[in-house]
Amino acid sequence: MAAILLATILAASLGPELPREYAGLRTAGPYAVLLTAVGVALWFNRGRSFVVLASLLLGWAAFHNYYPGKAVFFALTLLVPLNCLVAFVVRERGARYGRAWRWLALFAAETVLVVWLGGVGIAENAFDHWALRSPPVPLIGRIVFAAAFAAAVWRAYLEPRPLQIANAAALAAFFIGAYWVDNAGVFAAFMTAAGAMLIVALLQESHRLAFRDELTGLPGRRALEERLRSLGARYALAMVDVDHFKKFNDTHGHDIGDQVLKLVAGRLAQVGGGVAYRYGGEEFCVVFSDTDLRGATRHLEAIRGSIERYKMAVRGRDRPKNPDDTTSLRLNKPAKKTLSVTVSIGVAEPGEALRTPPQVLKAADDALYRAKQAGRNRVSR
């Protein structure tokens, strides 16, 4: 995001003017990028990004059709950050479900307002007051932008993902471009950059959802399948299963079950020489590339012991809940009840009878079954 924004700033400050034959890009470029970004946000059902992008698109349309005009510019620099502020403050409800229709109604009302200001409008001298004077961005617009940007940064702090960061960066790009509003090419470049940043972030979000397990944070099964296709001749695969996991869920509830999975995932993520994946349910897979069976077994035994020794305190009803923090299960005072978690592990490596990764993975699963049959909480080969 920073690279796109910085490149746009440098191009606006130092870059040459577009050749006359490419002048149409000043108009078509922002429309094309922002329309594409709006479509992607709608497809992925990302409500906040949809509001940001739709506001930017309508803002660009207002600028393209009605600028120069103090009334339209005032509305543009006030409504865009105001929409974003509301989107960052309210709960994420998606772009296609729930109350999304209210945003469409708001955009329609704002469009009517801008068309009226651009047509019949208000006398230009009505915006000569020091708080309304523009360009550059009027004081009221700057205040609303500051509040919206602070809310965007707060969202990015609470959820440090590319999409949340891109929402803040797109709003910043709009604000910077508004200070160059008298240069249509520069303003168009920043609007295009805002859309491009959100397209990149939406694609990153799509990749994360496809390849990363949401609960544990580990790579998911699709990522595992791709990794298996790239393995060389020397490797080992392990299958890990949480012992008596159904009992955890039935006895203590699914919230404790989720914490158990997070605990195991956190330990497996630290396994030496290997990479852990969420296979499904209470099962995990660990891939050891360029490691033989003996070395993989040594690392797995260390992780198995680490999980066994961890004493997990059951969360009391009076404790504040933080489902994203596995360490919050510890108590600062002696716990009334603690739980011990153990795992069973099966590991295998390629050989004459096991020539492909799927065959080795099946052998590791068979070894896992033997570990459970032998009493659980052990590594079997």
Secondary structure, DSSP 8 states (H G I E B T S, - for coil): -HHHHHHHHHHHHH-----GGGTTHHHHHHHHHHHHHHHHHHHTT-HHHHHHHHHHHHHHHHHHHH-S-HHHHHHHHHHHHHHHHHHHHS----SSSTTHHHHHHHHHHHHHHHHHHHTT---GGGG-STTT--SS--HHHHHHHHHHHHHHHHHHHHS-SHHHHHHHHHHHHHHHHHTTTTSHHHHHHHHHHHHHHHHHHHHHHHHHHHHB-TTT-SB-HHHHHHHHHT--SSEEEEEEEETTHHHHHHHH-HHHHHHHHHHHHHHHTT-TT-EEEEEETTEEEEEEET--HHHHHHHHHHHHHHHHH-EEE---TTS---TT-GGGGS-SS--S-EEE--EEEEEE---SS--SHHHHHHHHHHHHHHHHHTTSSSEE-
